Amino acid sequence: MSREELLARLLAQAEDSGGDFVTLRAVVEEASELGASRVLTRMGLDDANAHDDLAELRELLRAWRDAKRSALRSAIDWAVRGILALLIFAIAIRFGFGDLVR
């Protein structure tokens, strides 16, 4: 019996018996399972390789985040170095060492 058939029977049972707690809970559980199965099928994650695919995607996302963090750190590092170089240059000119540069 497929999930759709089981869900249809549970709904019919709930309609006939007035919807006791156990029947309603079973309806909700089967509807949830059916919905999750449909979503996984639509996303292409219903095969045996789905777990490996998700693990690979997580690894790729982690690598992307590490690369972004590294690029940001490098940009900040270069900006600080540039500011310090300009500051040293300004101090050198202020104290008269500008003639050495020319």
SULSULUR-V239260 format. One record per helix or strand of 2 or more residues. SS is the DSSP state (H for helix, E for strand). FROM is the first residue (numbers start at 1). TO is the last residue. Records with the same first field share a line. If there is no record, write none. Layout:
SS=FROM-TO ; FROM-TO
This chain:
H=3-17 ; 21-42 ; 50-94 ; 98-101
